[in-house]
Amino acid sequence: LPDENEAIAQAFTEAHADFQPLQAAEVLAQLKVEGADRLCSGGETGLQYLRLWPHLHNTDGFFAAIWQKKT
């Protein structure tokens, strides 16, 4: 649910200006994860969050967001 996933990620981003959100699809592609763009959705680009679904990925439901500390 958005209240448990995107809203929490957005709140973290707003509360921690010293962290930069990353696009999960880009990070996964750099790690050579096949089909990374098909595993991600949401955010302004539609590729910001990793999202796995039981009926599509044969896993439990899973959501992940990625940040990097600004230097």
C-alpha positions in Angstrom: 0.0 0.0 0.0 1.2 3.5 -0.7 0.9 4.4 3.0 3.3 1.6 3.9 5.7 2.1 1.0 5.9 5.3 -1.1 4.6 7.6 1.6 7.3 6.3 4.0 10.0 6.7 1.4 8.8 10.3 0.6 8.7 11.2 4.3 12.3 9.9 4.7 13.5 12.0 1.7 11.8 15.1 3.1 13.2 14.6 6.6 16.8 13.8 5.5 18.1 16.4 3.1 21.6 14.8 3.4 20.4 11.8 1.5 19.7 11.6 -2.3 17.1 9.1 -3.5 18.3 6.9 -6.3 16.4 5.2 -9.1 16.2 1.5 -8.2 16.0 0.4 -11.8 19.3 2.2 -12.5 21.1 0.7 -9.5 19.8 -2.8 -10.4 20.9 -2.3 -14.1 24.4 -1.3 -12.9 24.4 -4.6 -10.9 23.5 -6.5 -14.1 20.1 -7.6 -12.8 18.3 -8.9 -15.9 15.0 -7.0 -16.5 15.6 -4.4 -13.8 13.2 -2.0 -15.4 10.4 -4.5 -15.2 11.0 -5.0 -11.5 10.6 -1.3 -10.7 7.8 1.3 -10.7 6.7 4.5 -9.1 8.3 7.9 -8.5 8.6 10.6 -11.1 10.3 8.4 -13.6 8.3 5.3 -13.0 11.5 3.4 -12.1 12.3 4.7 -8.6 11.2 1.7 -6.4 11.8 -2.0 -6.5 8.5 -3.8 -6.2 8.0 -7.6 -6.3 4.6 -9.2 -6.5 3.8 -12.8 -5.5 1.7 -13.4 -8.7 4.4 -12.0 -11.0 7.7 -12.9 -9.4 7.0 -16.0 -7.4 8.1 -14.2 -4.2 6.5 -12.6 -1.2 5.4 -9.0 -1.8 8.5 -6.7 -1.5 9.2 -3.0 -1.7 12.5 -1.2 -1.6 13.8 2.3 -2.0 17.4 3.4 -2.2 19.2 6.5 -1.0 22.8 7.6 -1.1 24.3 10.0 1.5 25.3 13.2 -0.1 29.0 14.1 0.3 
